[in-house]
Amino acid sequence: MNGNALAALGVNAQEEAVYRLLLRSPGIGFAAIRFGCGMDQDVAGTAVARLRDLGMVREMPGRGTFSGNDPRAVVERLARRRVHGLQSEIRQVVSSRHVVDVLLDDQRQGQRGPAFDLQRVEGIDQVVACIDELSFFTREERLTTHPGPIITAALDSVRSSDLECLRRGLRMRTILHTSALDRPEVGLLARELAEQGAEVRGTAGPLERMVIFDRQTAVVAVDPHDITRGALVVRQPGLLANLLALFERRWSQSCRVEEQLPSETERQVLQAMARVDKDEAGARELGMSLRTYRGHVAALMRRLGASNRFQAALVARDRNWI
């Protein structure tokens, strides 16, 4: 074993040389240590003193001789000490996120104006990278809407980003449209996020595509139906206030995903039930057979706990299903 093998555990080359000498020649004195390691008095004295502090060597009382302690216990103690030190450093790094606010203030002073308040990001890869970066620096809350199917290429990225935010203790609220929840993998993701502490709701109503970070920055799709066309990064306070108000309105109009939102066909049947009195008219309006229409009506009434069609339509409105 050559070199400074214990460097990763916080022991320098001189200290390791002394410790290994004392393992090979236990019970020797300070002069023998200096001679055996080829060190002057100050270097050898400093090394021995630190090895004693680390619990790596012991001095025989009254003799002035030294021996190395059991390597298994020594390495375990050093590793534990090093891990504690690294954990402390990690906590310091994590707690330094507040410095971002100070630095951003400096950046804003140098970037005041429309170019900073409103920026365009082109292409799905750049949009994903932008959301990942903003999520990393988010410290309290992230608000997200998914108005339509989540494209396969982005689904894994969405899941990874959302779970990472939850692991960091962020508050998360997400609204999913029924057209997204129709995919089984999206439904599984919604349940997984809810189990990890996110608040997840669904809606069959209109929904824009946006992500809001700490109520200070928002990413809004240029085309809500096609995220691949790019997005706008919004920091302008007035626009942000309107986006937040819009999110809160959509949130109040949505319901928990556990309530099993209706499919698009079921939503059309509910809308027909609210508009027409007779099943024949509803079936004709939707272009389906009377038997199929009545089957949907009966199933929806059971789910809604309604005794008649009118009551079912009212309950569906209360739940924001239509």
Phi, psi and omega per residue, in radians:
M1 nan 1.971 -3.074
N2 -1.985 2.905 3.088
G3 1.338 -2.957 -3.113
N4 -1.609 1.385 -3.043
A5 -1.169 -0.428 -3.086
L6 -1.682 0.175 -3.101
A7 -1.015 -0.703 -3.118
A8 -1.121 -0.340 -3.136
L9 -1.725 0.164 3.055
G10 1.532 0.353 3.142
V11 -1.969 2.186 -3.111
N12 -1.411 3.066 -3.018
A13 -1.103 -0.724 -3.136
Q14 -1.142 -0.741 -3.139
E15 -1.146 -0.697 3.117
E16 -1.145 -0.682 3.140
A17 -1.080 -0.724 3.121
V18 -1.164 -0.782 -3.121
Y19 -1.067 -0.781 -3.114
R20 -1.187 -0.603 3.063
L21 -1.096 -0.704 -3.125
L22 -1.271 -0.396 3.015
L23 -1.267 -0.678 -3.124
R24 -1.364 -0.567 -3.069
S25 -2.296 1.216 -3.116
P26 -1.114 2.609 3.048
G27 1.435 0.346 3.127
I28 -1.656 2.828 -3.105
G29 -1.624 3.137 -3.056
F30 -1.119 -0.696 3.137
A31 -1.086 -0.693 3.122
A32 -1.177 -0.598 3.097
I33 -1.120 -0.835 3.128
R34 -1.017 -0.802 -3.116
F35 -1.161 -0.792 -3.080
G36 -1.150 -0.527 -3.107
C37 -1.788 -0.091 3.127
G38 1.123 0.730 -3.100
M39 -2.018 2.690 3.022
D40 -1.384 3.047 -3.002
Q41 -1.104 -0.744 -3.084
D42 -1.158 -0.785 -3.115
V43 -1.124 -0.796 3.140
A44 -1.124 -0.728 3.140
G45 -1.098 -0.742 3.108
T46 -1.106 -0.731 -3.125
A47 -1.124 -0.809 -3.131
V48 -1.094 -0.751 -3.126
A49 -1.069 -0.744 -3.120
R50 -1.249 -0.643 3.098
L51 -1.080 -0.637 3.074
R52 -1.149 -0.744 3.128
D53 -1.083 -0.623 -3.133
L54 -1.421 -0.083 -3.126
G55 1.296 0.429 -3.110
M56 -1.607 -0.436 3.115
V57 -2.317 2.777 3.083
R58 -2.270 2.582 3.126
E59 -1.825 2.343 3.120
M60 -1.334 2.069 -3.085
P61 -1.007 2.320 3.070
G62 1.381 -0.160 -3.094
R63 -1.854 -0.471 -3.076
G64 1.230 0.455 3.103
T65 -1.992 2.811 -3.024
F66 -2.277 2.638 3.052
S67 -2.449 2.659 3.099
G68 -1.468 2.433 3.106
N69 -1.349 2.887 -3.074
D70 -0.914 2.131 -3.099
P71 -0.999 -0.612 -3.127
R72 -1.102 -0.806 3.117
A73 -1.185 -0.671 -3.121
V74 -1.106 -0.871 -3.113
V75 -1.102 -0.718 3.119
E76 -1.077 -0.755 -3.141
R77 -1.135 -0.772 3.135
L78 -1.111 -0.713 3.137
A79 -1.110 -0.763 3.129
R80 -1.088 -0.750 3.127
R81 -1.090 -0.730 -3.136
R82 -1.153 -0.726 3.129
V83 -1.092 -0.763 3.106
H84 -1.053 -0.702 3.113
G85 -1.118 -0.732 3.124
L86 -1.148 -0.697 3.113
Q87 -1.071 -0.691 3.104
S88 -1.106 -0.727 3.124
E89 -1.131 -0.704 3.127
I90 -1.086 -0.760 3.115
R91 -1.064 -0.672 3.117
Q92 -1.144 -0.708 3.126
V93 -1.113 -0.814 -3.132
V94 -1.085 -0.745 -3.107
S95 -1.221 -0.232 -3.118
S96 -1.406 -0.003 -3.139
R97 -1.023 -0.488 -3.132
H98 -1.084 -0.370 3.124
V99 -1.105 -0.451 -3.137
V100 -0.997 -0.725 -3.127
D101 -1.048 -0.741 3.139
V102 -1.116 -0.783 -3.123
L103 -1.182 -0.653 3.113
L104 -1.126 -0.616 3.073
D105 -1.053 -0.751 3.088
D106 -1.081 -0.732 -3.131
Q107 -1.123 -0.716 -3.125
R108 -1.116 -0.631 3.127
Q109 -1.103 -0.539 -3.137
G110 -1.620 -0.138 -3.077
Q111 -2.221 0.454 3.124
R112 -1.051 2.494 3.066
G113 2.191 3.051 -3.070
P114 -0.986 -0.614 -3.080
A115 -1.102 -0.538 3.132
F116 -1.527 -0.667 -3.086
D117 -1.213 -0.449 -3.083
L118 -2.524 1.952 -3.126
Q119 -2.183 2.570 3.134
R120 -1.844 2.381 3.089
V121 -2.033 2.230 -3.067
E122 -1.759 2.426 3.004
G123 1.438 2.564 -3.065
I124 -1.109 -0.656 -3.127
D125 -1.111 -0.751 3.133
Q126 -1.212 -0.605 3.095
V127 -1.123 -0.819 3.117
V128 -1.050 -0.771 3.138
A129 -1.101 -0.689 3.127
C130 -1.128 -0.768 3.137
I131 -1.140 -0.700 3.104
D132 -1.065 -0.765 -3.119
E133 -1.143 -0.795 3.136
L134 -1.140 -0.638 3.111
S135 -1.119 -0.664 -3.118
F136 -1.054 -0.657 -3.081
F137 -1.634 0.028 3.090
T138 -1.297 2.370 -3.026
R139 -2.001 -0.324 -3.037
E140 -2.242 -0.885 -2.945
E141 -2.607 2.490 3.006
R142 -2.300 2.275 -3.141
L143 -1.987 2.294 -3.023
T144 -2.401 2.498 3.003
T145 -2.224 2.521 3.072
H146 -2.242 1.682 -3.016
P147 -1.333 -0.219 -3.099
G148 -2.693 -2.942 -3.124
P149 -0.935 2.367 3.051
I150 -1.496 2.086 -3.060
I151 -1.091 2.539 -3.055
T152 -0.960 -0.687 -3.092
A153 -1.108 -0.446 -3.078
A154 -1.763 -0.206 -3.018
L155 -1.082 -0.810 3.131
D156 -1.090 -0.681 3.131
S157 -1.149 -0.717 3.112
V158 -1.068 -0.814 -3.131
R159 -1.078 -0.834 -3.109
S160 -1.067 -0.789 -3.123
S161 -1.130 -0.766 -3.113
D162 -1.124 -0.792 -3.117
L163 -1.166 -0.632 3.097
E164 -1.112 -0.720 3.099
C165 -1.079 -0.712 -3.139
L166 -1.191 -0.666 3.105
R167 -1.089 -0.530 3.121
R168 -1.445 -0.007 3.074
G169 1.524 0.263 3.121
L170 -1.272 2.588 2.976
R171 -1.427 2.307 -3.101
M172 -2.261 2.293 2.993
R173 -2.179 2.249 -3.072
T174 -2.285 2.348 3.061
I175 -2.003 2.205 3.135
L176 -2.009 2.393 3.068
H177 -1.407 2.691 -3.135
T178 -1.020 -0.554 -3.138
S179 -1.180 -0.397 3.027
A180 -1.448 -0.734 -3.106
L181 -1.205 -0.276 3.107
D182 -1.106 -0.398 3.099
R183 -1.445 2.216 -3.097
P184 -0.971 -0.684 -3.094
E185 -1.169 -0.523 3.092
V186 -1.273 -0.685 3.066
G187 -1.057 -0.715 3.094
L188 -1.110 -0.716 3.113
L189 -1.096 -0.741 3.141
A190 -1.054 -0.756 3.134
R191 -1.170 -0.687 3.132
E192 -1.102 -0.760 3.126
L193 -1.103 -0.724 3.132
A194 -1.105 -0.699 3.124
E195 -1.135 -0.496 -3.130
Q196 -1.545 0.027 3.044
G197 1.965 -0.062 3.114
A198 -1.332 2.687 2.996
E199 -1.708 2.064 -3.061
V200 -2.142 2.227 3.094
R201 -2.217 2.820 3.112
G202 -2.196 2.737 3.117
T203 -2.595 2.625 3.030
A204 -1.820 -0.036 -3.114
G205 -1.523 -3.054 3.141
P206 -1.077 2.553 -3.091
L207 -2.692 2.245 3.085
E208 -1.514 2.899 3.121
R209 -1.871 1.999 -3.135
M210 -2.778 2.777 3.023
V211 -2.318 2.294 -3.107
I212 -2.108 2.261 -3.046
F213 -1.960 2.059 3.071
D214 0.902 0.425 3.118
R215 1.032 0.369 -3.106
Q216 -2.093 -0.470 -3.111
T217 -2.447 2.467 3.108
A218 -2.297 2.578 2.993
V219 -2.013 2.101 -3.064
V220 -2.117 2.308 -3.128
A221 -1.150 2.395 3.038
V222 -1.079 -0.728 3.065
D223 -2.148 1.960 -3.080
P224 -1.070 -0.318 -3.128
H225 -1.704 -0.106 -3.096
D226 -2.596 1.576 -3.091
I227 -1.160 -0.346 -3.109
T228 -1.173 -0.240 -3.126
R229 -1.388 -0.174 3.103
G230 2.023 -3.114 -3.071
A231 -2.622 2.857 3.048
L232 -1.889 2.348 3.032
V233 -1.700 2.050 -3.010
V234 -1.928 2.183 3.057
R235 -2.169 -0.094 -3.094
Q236 -1.178 2.151 -3.014
P237 -0.957 -0.729 -3.121
G238 -1.121 -0.807 3.101
L239 -1.110 -0.703 3.127
L240 -1.076 -0.734 3.136
A241 -1.045 -0.716 3.114
N242 -1.183 -0.683 3.113
L243 -1.139 -0.707 3.101
L244 -1.115 -0.746 3.117
A245 -1.100 -0.685 3.122
L246 -1.138 -0.760 3.113
F247 -1.049 -0.814 -3.113
E248 -1.090 -0.634 3.101
R249 -1.156 -0.780 3.102
R250 -1.116 -0.642 3.126
W251 -1.097 -0.765 -3.129
S252 -1.178 -0.384 -3.127
Q253 -1.660 0.079 -3.121
S254 -1.876 2.997 3.130
C255 -2.354 2.878 -3.103
R256 -1.116 2.494 -3.108
V257 -1.137 -0.411 3.125
E258 -1.126 -0.300 -3.103
E259 -1.398 0.082 3.072
Q260 0.968 1.414 3.140
L261 -1.044 2.621 -3.136
P262 -1.263 2.688 3.044
S263 -1.270 3.008 -3.138
E264 -1.078 -0.695 3.113
T265 -1.118 -0.774 3.127
E266 -1.109 -0.642 3.110
R267 -1.141 -0.675 3.095
Q268 -1.130 -0.660 3.096
V269 -1.133 -0.754 3.115
L270 -1.063 -0.712 3.119
Q271 -1.143 -0.682 3.090
A272 -1.145 -0.702 3.116
M273 -1.059 -0.576 -3.132
A274 -1.361 -0.371 -3.058
R275 -1.722 -0.633 -3.006
V276 -2.073 2.703 -3.099
D277 -1.567 -0.615 -3.015
K278 -1.803 2.494 3.123
D279 -1.092 -0.622 -3.118
E280 -1.057 -0.702 -3.133
A281 -1.215 -0.685 3.131
G282 -1.142 -0.769 3.140
A283 -1.112 -0.735 -3.139
R284 -1.135 -0.714 -3.137
E285 -1.089 -0.635 -3.107
L286 -1.619 -0.054 3.094
G287 1.215 0.629 3.097
M288 -2.230 2.879 -3.132
S289 -1.216 2.729 3.141
L290 -1.074 -0.680 -3.140
R291 -1.111 -0.771 3.123
T292 -1.116 -0.751 -3.134
Y293 -1.067 -0.829 -3.119
R294 -1.135 -0.564 3.073
G295 -1.100 -0.734 3.092
H296 -1.124 -0.751 -3.122
V297 -1.055 -0.814 -3.115
A298 -1.101 -0.743 -3.132
A299 -1.141 -0.734 3.138
L300 -1.158 -0.679 3.123
M301 -1.117 -0.657 3.088
R302 -1.138 -0.791 -3.134
R303 -1.101 -0.618 -3.085
L304 -1.553 -0.132 -3.125
G305 1.156 0.556 -3.082
A306 -1.738 2.566 -3.126
S307 -1.635 -0.268 3.106
N308 -2.615 2.964 -3.052
R309 -1.127 -0.688 -3.132
F310 -1.106 -0.780 3.107
Q311 -1.106 -0.675 3.128
A312 -1.064 -0.728 3.133
A313 -1.133 -0.677 3.132
L314 -1.153 -0.778 -3.139
V315 -1.126 -0.696 3.122
A316 -1.083 -0.665 3.085
R317 -1.158 -0.706 3.121
D318 -1.079 -0.593 -3.136
R319 -1.522 0.028 -3.124
N320 1.106 0.583 3.070
W321 -1.435 -0.428 3.115
I322 -2.375 nan nan
